[in-house]
Amino acid sequence: MPKCAGSSVKSVLKESIGGRFVEDYQSFCKVPQSEPRRAIVLESLLQPARLPQGSFVFGHYYPVKYIGAIDRINTEDFCLITFLRNPTERLVVALRFLEIKRYLRPLPVEGNDFRKLVV
């Protein structure tokens, strides 16, 4: 997968946050789309996972796992932060990655000018 700085951001946060840092890469997407996934989501809505106060959860997960049903929470108890990369830059990196792995023919532009490719 092309680099999106997740590892770098994680290292900096983990070092500065210390023991309050929690990694979670258990996305519901890893559960087959059927009854098991619905059961997990419903359980999270009714009984969200508990963390010590001041925890910082980092990874790829659905917030419902920790906050439960939105109508039952105090919004002052949590803050959701999403790190996004510039979408155009991300697309260029992804295309270059596919090109290097030979999943894609070389891009037909000179000087790596992405605008010439898409405009």
DRENTORKOL-3810 file (N, C-alpha, C; in nm, 4 decimals):
REM DRENTORKOL-3810
@n.u->0.0842; n.v->-0.1184; n.w->0.0000; ca.u->0.0000; ca.v->0.0000; ca.w->0.0000; c.u->0.0880; c.v->0.1237; c.w->0.0000
@n.u->0.0540; n.v->0.2252; n.w->-0.0772; ca.u->0.1342; ca.v->0.3471; ca.w->-0.0788; c.u->0.1356; c.v->0.4145; c.w->0.0581
@n.u->0.2474; n.v->0.4750; n.w->0.0921; ca.u->0.2626; ca.v->0.5405; ca.w->0.2223; c.u->0.1739; c.v->0.6641; c.w->0.2332
@n.u->0.1061; n.v->0.6761; n.w->0.3458; ca.u->0.0186; ca.v->0.7910; ca.w->0.3722; c.u->0.0549; c.v->0.8596; c.w->0.5027
@n.u->0.1703; n.v->0.8314; n.w->0.5574; ca.u->0.2232; ca.v->0.8918; ca.w->0.6792; c.u->0.1594; c.v->0.8380; c.w->0.8066
@n.u->0.0767; n.v->0.7365; n.w->0.7982; ca.u->0.0139; ca.v->0.6811; ca.w->0.9178; c.u->0.1146; c.v->0.6313; c.w->1.0198
@n.u->0.2178; n.v->0.5631; n.w->0.9740; ca.u->0.3200; ca.v->0.5110; ca.w->1.0660; c.u->0.3950; c.v->0.6239; c.w->1.1344
@n.u->0.4256; n.v->0.7286; n.w->1.0596; ca.u->0.4972; ca.v->0.8423; ca.w->1.1173; c.u->0.4113; c.v->0.9142; c.w->1.2198
@n.u->0.2861; n.v->0.9381; n.w->1.1860; ca.u->0.1938; ca.v->1.0048; ca.w->1.2783; c.u->0.1766; c.v->0.9190; c.w->1.4037
@n.u->0.1612; n.v->0.7887; n.w->1.3848; ca.u->0.1438; ca.v->0.6977; ca.w->1.4985; c.u->0.2648; c.v->0.7036; c.w->1.5914
@n.u->0.3844; n.v->0.7020; n.w->1.5367; ca.u->0.5055; ca.v->0.7054; ca.w->1.6196; c.u->0.5132; c.v->0.8324; c.w->1.7039
@n.u->0.4840; n.v->0.9462; n.w->1.6421; ca.u->0.4896; ca.v->1.0737; ca.w->1.7137; c.u->0.3845; c.v->1.0771; c.w->1.8249
@n.u->0.2610; n.v->1.0365; n.w->1.7916; ca.u->0.1541; ca.v->1.0376; ca.w->1.8919; c.u->0.1814; c.v->0.9396; c.w->2.0050
@n.u->0.2270; n.v->0.8210; n.w->1.9703; ca.u->0.2545; ca.v->0.7185; ca.w->2.0713; c.u->0.3604; c.v->0.7674; c.w->2.1701
@n.u->0.4622; n.v->0.8328; n.w->2.1186; ca.u->0.5692; ca.v->0.8838; ca.w->2.2043; c.u->0.5193; c.v->0.9972; c.w->2.2937
@n.u->0.4384; n.v->1.0860; n.w->2.2388; ca.u->0.3946; ca.v->1.2017; ca.w->2.3176; c.u->0.2782; c.v->1.1694; c.w->2.4119
@n.u->0.1947; n.v->1.0715; n.w->2.3771; ca.u->0.0775; ca.v->1.0388; ca.w->2.4587; c.u->0.1103; c.v->0.9319; c.w->2.5629
@n.u->0.2040; n.v->0.8459; n.w->2.5311; ca.u->0.2473; ca.v->0.7441; ca.w->2.6268; c.u->0.1430; c.v->0.6381; c.w->2.6551
@n.u->0.1195; n.v->0.6091; n.w->2.7831; ca.u->0.0316; ca.v->0.5006; ca.w->2.8251; c.u->-0.1148; c.v->0.5184; c.w->2.7904
@n.u->-0.1551; n.v->0.6375; n.w->2.7489; ca.u->-0.2960; ca.v->0.6602; ca.w->2.7109; c.u->-0.3215; c.v->0.6224; c.w->2.5653
@n.u->-0.2152; n.v->0.5869; n.w->2.4917; ca.u->-0.2264; ca.v->0.5546; ca.w->2.3491; c.u->-0.2788; c.v->0.4121; c.w->2.3317
@n.u->-0.3846; n.v->0.3963; n.w->2.2526; ca.u->-0.4458; ca.v->0.2654; ca.w->2.2265; c.u->-0.4521; c.v->0.2452; c.w->2.0755
@n.u->-0.3967; n.v->0.1351; n.w->2.0271; ca.u->-0.4060; ca.v->0.1027; ca.w->1.8840; c.u->-0.5264; c.v->0.0133; c.w->1.8605
@n.u->-0.6030; n.v->0.0427; n.w->1.7543; ca.u->-0.7181; ca.v->-0.0409; ca.w->1.7206; c.u->-0.7305; c.v->-0.0492; c.w->1.5688
@n.u->-0.7013; n.v->-0.1657; n.w->1.5169; ca.u->-0.7162; ca.v->-0.1904; ca.w->1.3734; c.u->-0.8227; c.v->-0.2977; c.w->1.3495
@n.u->-0.9142; n.v->-0.3135; n.w->1.4432; ca.u->-1.0195; ca.v->-0.4141; ca.w->1.4315; c.u->-1.1447; c.v->-0.3531; c.w->1.3690
@n.u->-1.1343; n.v->-0.3188; n.w->1.2427; ca.u->-1.2469; ca.v->-0.2607; ca.w->1.1703; c.u->-1.3567; c.v->-0.3645; c.w->1.1517
@n.u->-1.4810; n.v->-0.3184; n.w->1.1581; ca.u->-1.5936; ca.v->-0.4092; ca.w->1.1322; c.u->-1.5889; c.v->-0.4631; c.w->0.9895
@n.u->-1.5141; n.v->-0.3964; n.w->0.9015; ca.u->-1.5042; ca.v->-0.4430; ca.w->0.7628; c.u->-1.4379; c.v->-0.5796; c.w->0.7536
@n.u->-1.3650; n.v->-0.6176; n.w->0.8571; ca.u->-1.2992; ca.v->-0.7483; ca.w->0.8565; c.u->-1.3963; c.v->-0.8615; c.w->0.8890
@n.u->-1.5170; n.v->-0.8242; n.w->0.9324; ca.u->-1.6199; ca.v->-0.9228; ca.w->0.9640; c.u->-1.7092; c.v->-0.9372; c.w->0.8417
@n.u->-1.7426; n.v->-1.0584; n.w->0.7991; ca.u->-1.8279; ca.v->-1.0753; ca.w->0.6805; c.u->-1.9593; c.v->-0.9968; c.w->0.6931
@n.u->-2.0045; n.v->-0.9447; n.w->0.5796; ca.u->-2.1307; ca.v->-0.8696; ca.w->0.5797; c.u->-2.2466; c.v->-0.9661; c.w->0.5945
@n.u->-2.2956; n.v->-0.9747; n.w->0.7125; ca.u->-2.4092; ca.v->-1.0620; ca.w->0.7404; c.u->-2.4463; c.v->-1.0455; c.w->0.8870
@n.u->-2.5075; n.v->-1.1470; n.w->0.9426; ca.u->-2.5489; ca.v->-1.1425; ca.w->1.0830; c.u->-2.4341; c.v->-1.1124; c.w->1.1793
@n.u->-2.3157; n.v->-1.1748; n.w->1.1641; ca.u->-2.2095; ca.v->-1.1451; ca.w->1.2614; c.u->-2.1762; c.v->-0.9958; c.w->1.2691
@n.u->-2.1688; n.v->-0.9281; n.w->1.1539; ca.u->-2.1364; ca.v->-0.7855; ca.w->1.1555; c.u->-2.2478; c.v->-0.7066; c.w->1.2226
@n.u->-2.3720; n.v->-0.7362; n.w->1.1895; ca.u->-2.4854; ca.v->-0.6652; ca.w->1.2510; c.u->-2.4863; c.v->-0.6857; c.w->1.4021
@n.u->-2.4552; n.v->-0.8062; n.w->1.4447; ca.u->-2.4534; ca.v->-0.8362; ca.w->1.5885; c.u->-2.3444; c.v->-0.7554; c.w->1.6595
@n.u->-2.2273; n.v->-0.7440; n.w->1.5968; ca.u->-2.1173; ca.v->-0.6678; ca.w->1.6561; c.u->-2.1537; c.v->-0.5197; c.w->1.6654
@n.u->-2.2127; n.v->-0.4651; n.w->1.5593; ca.u->-2.2526; ca.v->-0.3237; ca.w->1.5600; c.u->-2.3595; c.v->-0.2993; c.w->1.6656
@n.u->-2.4587; n.v->-0.3867; n.w->1.6717; ca.u->-2.5655; ca.v->-0.3712; ca.w->1.7702; c.u->-2.5093; c.v->-0.3782; c.w->1.9121
@n.u->-2.4212; n.v->-0.4729; n.w->1.9375; ca.u->-2.3595; ca.v->-0.4847; ca.w->2.0701; c.u->-2.2821; c.v->-0.3575; c.w->2.1043
@n.u->-2.2105; n.v->-0.3014; n.w->2.0060; ca.u->-2.1357; ca.v->-0.1771; ca.w->2.0293; c.u->-2.2283; c.v->-0.0600; c.w->2.0570
@n.u->-2.3416; n.v->-0.0568; n.w->1.9892; ca.u->-2.4380; ca.v->0.0511; ca.w->2.0134; c.u->-2.4921; c.v->0.0457; c.w->2.1557
@n.u->-2.5206; n.v->-0.0752; n.w->2.2009; ca.u->-2.5804; ca.v->-0.0922; ca.w->2.3338; c.u->-2.4777; c.v->-0.0916; c.w->2.4469
@n.u->-2.3615; n.v->-0.1509; n.w->2.4209; ca.u->-2.2574; ca.v->-0.1591; ca.w->2.5233; c.u->-2.1209; c.v->-0.1296; c.w->2.4609
@n.u->-2.0898; n.v->-0.0009; n.w->2.4429; ca.u->-1.9605; ca.v->0.0320; ca.w->2.3819; c.u->-1.8428; c.v->-0.0119; c.w->2.4697
@n.u->-1.7298; n.v->-0.0344; n.w->2.4062; ca.u->-1.6083; ca.v->-0.0714; ca.w->2.4789; c.u->-1.5695; c.v->0.0430; c.w->2.5728
@n.u->-1.5210; n.v->0.0091; n.w->2.6897; ca.u->-1.4819; ca.v->0.1093; ca.w->2.7888; c.u->-1.3292; c.v->0.1267; c.w->2.7877
@n.u->-1.2891; n.v->0.2517; n.w->2.7956; ca.u->-1.1468; ca.v->0.2845; ca.w->2.8013; c.u->-1.1227; c.v->0.3767; c.w->2.9198
@n.u->-1.0013; n.v->0.3755; n.w->2.9712; ca.u->-0.9704; ca.v->0.4711; ca.w->3.0782; c.u->-0.9862; c.v->0.6146; c.w->3.0272
@n.u->-1.0264; n.v->0.7035; n.w->3.1159; ca.u->-1.0425; ca.v->0.8435; ca.w->3.0777; c.u->-0.9108; c.v->0.8985; c.w->3.0235
@n.u->-0.9196; n.v->0.9776; n.w->2.9178; ca.u->-0.8005; ca.v->1.0375; ca.w->2.8583; c.u->-0.7324; c.v->0.9501; c.w->2.7557
@n.u->-0.7923; n.v->0.8357; n.w->2.7204; ca.u->-0.7325; ca.v->0.7467; ca.w->2.6208; c.u->-0.7364; c.v->0.8108; c.w->2.4832
@n.u->-0.6380; n.v->0.7754; n.w->2.4017; ca.u->-0.6303; ca.v->0.8214; ca.w->2.2635; c.u->-0.6274; c.v->0.6975; c.w->2.1766
@n.u->-0.7349; n.v->0.6733; n.w->2.1014; ca.u->-0.7440; ca.v->0.5530; ca.w->2.0173; c.u->-0.7000; c.v->0.5895; c.w->1.8763
@n.u->-0.6089; n.v->0.5112; n.w->1.8215; ca.u->-0.5518; ca.v->0.5360; ca.w->1.6887; c.u->-0.5654; c.v->0.4102; c.w->1.6054
@n.u->-0.6052; n.v->0.4246; n.w->1.4812; ca.u->-0.6108; ca.v->0.3093; ca.w->1.3915; c.u->-0.7216; c.v->0.3215; c.w->1.2902
@n.u->-0.7715; n.v->0.2057; n.w->1.2485; ca.u->-0.8797; ca.v->0.1965; ca.w->1.1511; c.u->-0.9943; c.v->0.1214; c.w->1.2191
@n.u->-1.0898; n.v->0.1948; n.w->1.2707; ca.u->-1.2005; ca.v->0.1356; ca.w->1.3449; c.u->-1.3214; c.v->0.2260; c.w->1.3290
@n.u->-1.4364; n.v->0.1749; n.w->1.3666; ca.u->-1.5576; ca.v->0.2576; ca.w->1.3641; c.u->-1.5792; c.v->0.3152; c.w->1.5036
@n.u->-1.5981; n.v->0.4474; n.w->1.5143; ca.u->-1.6160; ca.v->0.5106; ca.w->1.6456; c.u->-1.7296; c.v->0.4515; c.w->1.7283
@n.u->-1.8312; n.v->0.3945; n.w->1.6637; ca.u->-1.9434; ca.v->0.3363; ca.w->1.7383; c.u->-1.8936; c.v->0.2327; c.w->1.8396
@n.u->-1.7806; n.v->0.1725; n.w->1.8126; ca.u->-1.7236; ca.v->0.0723; ca.w->1.9018; c.u->-1.6992; c.v->0.1299; c.w->2.0414
@n.u->-1.6644; n.v->0.2592; n.w->2.0476; ca.u->-1.6319; ca.v->0.3232; ca.w->2.1751; c.u->-1.7386; c.v->0.4204; c.w->2.2251
@n.u->-1.8155; n.v->0.4790; n.w->2.1328; ca.u->-1.9121; ca.v->0.5799; ca.w->2.1777; c.u->-2.0542; c.v->0.5288; c.w->2.1860
@n.u->-2.0832; n.v->0.4150; n.w->2.1236; ca.u->-2.2178; ca.v->0.3590; ca.w->2.1303; c.u->-2.3188; c.v->0.4429; c.w->2.0530
@n.u->-2.4424; n.v->0.4357; n.w->2.0950; ca.u->-2.5498; ca.v->0.5103; ca.w->2.0284; c.u->-2.5308; c.v->0.6591; c.w->2.0560
@n.u->-2.5337; n.v->0.7382; n.w->1.9524; ca.u->-2.5037; ca.v->0.8808; ca.w->1.9632; c.u->-2.5997; c.v->0.9551; c.w->2.0562
@n.u->-2.7218; n.v->0.9066; n.w->2.0684; ca.u->-2.8182; ca.v->0.9767; ca.w->2.1550; c.u->-2.7959; c.v->0.9472; c.w->2.3036
@n.u->-2.7019; n.v->0.8573; n.w->2.3345; ca.u->-2.6766; ca.v->0.8205; ca.w->2.4738; c.u->-2.5465; c.v->0.8776; c.w->2.5286
@n.u->-2.4772; n.v->0.9591; n.w->2.4510; ca.u->-2.3452; ca.v->1.0026; ca.w->2.4953; c.u->-2.3403; c.v->1.1509; c.w->2.5240
@n.u->-2.2444; n.v->1.1880; n.w->2.6032; ca.u->-2.2138; ca.v->1.3270; ca.w->2.6287; c.u->-2.1025; c.v->1.3640; c.w->2.5304
@n.u->-2.1317; n.v->1.4525; n.w->2.4360; ca.u->-2.0338; ca.v->1.4842; ca.w->2.3317; c.u->-1.9088; c.v->1.5526; c.w->2.3863
@n.u->-1.9115; n.v->1.5953; n.w->2.5107; ca.u->-1.7918; ca.v->1.6537; ca.w->2.5701; c.u->-1.6939; c.v->1.5463; c.w->2.6178
@n.u->-1.7371; n.v->1.4212; n.w->2.6152; ca.u->-1.6530; ca.v->1.3113; ca.w->2.6619; c.u->-1.5539; c.v->1.2614; c.w->2.5573
@n.u->-1.5679; n.v->1.3025; n.w->2.4327; ca.u->-1.4788; ca.v->1.2516; ca.w->2.3295; c.u->-1.4585; c.v->1.3547; c.w->2.2190
@n.u->-1.3580; n.v->1.3298; n.w->2.1393; ca.u->-1.3279; ca.v->1.4145; ca.w->2.0235; c.u->-1.2807; c.v->1.3197; c.w->1.9134
@n.u->-1.3395; n.v->1.3293; n.w->1.7967; ca.u->-1.2980; ca.v->1.2472; ca.w->1.6831; c.u->-1.2077; c.v->1.3296; c.w->1.5931
@n.u->-1.0943; n.v->1.2734; n.w->1.5560; ca.u->-0.9987; ca.v->1.3406; ca.w->1.4687; c.u->-0.9699; c.v->1.2471; c.w->1.3524
@n.u->-0.9743; n.v->1.3014; n.w->1.2322; ca.u->-0.9420; ca.v->1.2234; ca.w->1.1134; c.u->-0.8248; c.v->1.2894; c.w->1.0423
@n.u->-0.7240; n.v->1.2113; n.w->1.0095; ca.u->-0.6098; ca.v->1.2612; ca.w->0.9343; c.u->-0.6320; c.v->1.2255; c.w->0.7879
@n.u->-0.6324; n.v->1.3263; n.w->0.7026; ca.u->-0.6502; ca.v->1.3042; ca.w->0.5597; c.u->-0.5318; c.v->1.3599; c.w->0.4831
@n.u->-0.4950; n.v->1.2899; n.w->0.3809; ca.u->-0.3905; ca.v->1.3377; ca.w->0.2915; c.u->-0.4565; c.v->1.4113; c.w->0.1765
@n.u->-0.3857; n.v->1.5037; n.w->0.1163; ca.u->-0.4370; ca.v->1.5727; ca.w->-0.0011; c.u->-0.4803; c.v->1.4663; c.w->-0.1025
@n.u->-0.6088; n.v->1.4672; n.w->-0.1430; ca.u->-0.6589; ca.v->1.3584; ca.w->-0.2291; c.u->-0.5883; c.v->1.3485; c.w->-0.3644
@n.u->-0.5517; n.v->1.4605; n.w->-0.4226; ca.u->-0.4823; ca.v->1.4561; ca.w->-0.5517; c.u->-0.3440; c.v->1.3955; c.w->-0.5350
@n.u->-0.2729; n.v->1.4404; n.w->-0.4329; ca.u->-0.1400; ca.v->1.3859; ca.w->-0.4052; c.u->-0.1494; c.v->1.2363; c.w->-0.3764
@n.u->-0.2490; n.v->1.1969; n.w->-0.2996; ca.u->-0.2700; ca.v->1.0564; ca.w->-0.2649; c.u->-0.2945; c.v->0.9721; c.w->-0.3903
@n.u->-0.3729; n.v->1.0261; n.w->-0.4835; ca.u->-0.4017; ca.v->0.9546; ca.w->-0.6078; c.u->-0.2752; c.v->0.9372; c.w->-0.6911
@n.u->-0.1955; n.v->1.0404; n.w->-0.7006; ca.u->-0.0702; ca.v->1.0322; ca.w->-0.7764; c.u->0.0201; c.v->0.9251; c.w->-0.7160
@n.u->0.0348; n.v->0.9248; n.w->-0.5842; ca.u->0.1192; ca.v->0.8255; ca.w->-0.5171; c.u->0.0642; c.v->0.6846; c.w->-0.5408
@n.u->-0.0669; n.v->0.6700; n.w->-0.5334; ca.u->-0.1275; ca.v->0.5382; ca.w->-0.5562; c.u->-0.1016; c.v->0.4903; c.w->-0.6987
@n.u->-0.1160; n.v->0.5791; n.w->-0.7946; ca.u->-0.0907; ca.v->0.5416; ca.w->-0.9344; c.u->0.0555; c.v->0.5052; c.w->-0.9558
@n.u->0.1456; n.v->0.5810; n.w->-0.8977; ca.u->0.2889; ca.v->0.5505; ca.w->-0.9094; c.u->0.3203; c.v->0.4146; c.w->-0.8448
@n.u->0.2576; n.v->0.3875; n.w->-0.7319; ca.u->0.2767; ca.v->0.2595; ca.w->-0.6641; c.u->0.2337; c.v->0.1451; c.w->-0.7560
@n.u->0.1170; n.v->0.1586; n.w->-0.8166; ca.u->0.0670; ca.v->0.0553; ca.w->-0.9081; c.u->0.1581; c.v->0.0417; c.w->-1.0292
@n.u->0.2108; n.v->0.1528; n.w->-1.0763; ca.u->0.3030; ca.v->0.1527; ca.w->-1.1899; c.u->0.4313; c.v->0.0778; c.w->-1.1537
@n.u->0.4866; n.v->0.1058; n.w->-1.0359; ca.u->0.6092; ca.v->0.0402; ca.w->-0.9906; c.u->0.5873; c.v->-0.1101; c.w->-0.9730
@n.u->0.4721; n.v->-0.1477; n.w->-0.9205; ca.u->0.4410; ca.v->-0.2893; ca.w->-0.9001; c.u->0.3993; c.v->-0.3578; c.w->-1.0299
@n.u->0.3979; n.v->-0.2812; n.w->-1.1366; ca.u->0.3630; ca.v->-0.3306; ca.w->-1.2710; c.u->0.2175; c.v->-0.3752; c.w->-1.2836
@n.u->0.1297; n.v->-0.3162; n.w->-1.2008; ca.u->-0.0131; ca.v->-0.3408; ca.w->-1.2143; c.u->-0.0742; c.v->-0.2416; c.w->-1.3128
@n.u->0.0051; n.v->-0.1435; n.w->-1.3551; ca.u->-0.0443; ca.v->-0.0345; ca.w->-1.4374; c.u->0.0653; c.v->0.0047; c.w->-1.5354
@n.u->0.0266; n.v->0.0361; n.w->-1.6594; ca.u->0.1246; ca.v->0.0855; ca.w->-1.7565; c.u->0.1787; c.v->0.2201; c.w->-1.7091
@n.u->0.3003; n.v->0.2573; n.w->-1.7506; ca.u->0.3531; ca.v->0.3894; ca.w->-1.7126; c.u->0.2561; c.v->0.5002; c.w->-1.7531
@n.u->0.2454; n.v->0.6010; n.w->-1.6683; ca.u->0.1550; ca.v->0.7120; ca.w->-1.6975; c.u->0.2053; c.v->0.7892; c.w->-1.8184
@n.u->0.1149; n.v->0.8211; n.w->-1.9125; ca.u->0.1556; ca.v->0.8856; ca.w->-2.0382; c.u->0.1704; c.v->1.0375; c.w->-2.0258
@n.u->0.2493; n.v->1.0822; n.w->-1.9298; ca.u->0.2739; ca.v->1.2258; ca.w->-1.9150; c.u->0.4213; c.v->1.2490; c.w->-1.8908
@n.u->0.4703; n.v->1.3622; n.w->-1.9402; ca.u->0.6103; ca.v->1.3967; ca.w->-1.9211; c.u->0.6256; c.v->1.4807; c.w->-1.7954
@n.u->0.7346; n.v->1.4643; n.w->-1.7276; ca.u->0.7646; ca.v->1.5475; ca.w->-1.6128; c.u->0.6722; c.v->1.5267; c.w->-1.4934
@n.u->0.6074; n.v->1.4123; n.w->-1.4872; ca.u->0.5193; ca.v->1.3818; ca.w->-1.3738; c.u->0.4112; c.v->1.4875; c.w->-1.3522
@n.u->0.3623; n.v->1.5469; n.w->-1.4596; ca.u->0.2585; ca.v->1.6495; ca.w->-1.4475; c.u->0.1219; c.v->1.5828; c.w->-1.4491
@n.u->0.0687; n.v->1.5626; n.w->-1.3308; ca.u->-0.0594; ca.v->1.4924; ca.w->-1.3171; c.u->-0.1721; c.v->1.5681; c.w->-1.3831
@n.u->-0.1662; n.v->1.7026; n.w->-1.3817; ca.u->-0.2727; ca.v->1.7820; ca.w->-1.4422; c.u->-0.2886; c.v->1.7511; c.w->-1.5906
@n.u->-0.1759; n.v->1.7263; n.w->-1.6588; ca.u->-0.1813; ca.v->1.6932; ca.w->-1.8012; c.u->-0.2527; c.v->1.5596; c.w->-1.8234
@n.u->-0.2423; n.v->1.4708; n.w->-1.7262; ca.u->-0.3053; ca.v->1.3406; ca.w->-1.7376; c.u->-0.4565; c.v->1.3506; c.w->-1.7213
@n.u->-0.5033; n.v->1.4317; n.w->-1.6274; ca.u->-0.6451; ca.v->1.4343; ca.w->-1.5966; c.u->-0.7240; c.v->1.5487; c.w->-1.6594
@n.u->-0.6555; n.v->1.6491; n.w->-1.7126; ca.u->-0.7273; ca.v->1.7631; ca.w->-1.7725; c.u->-0.7283; c.v->1.7521; c.w->-1.9234
END
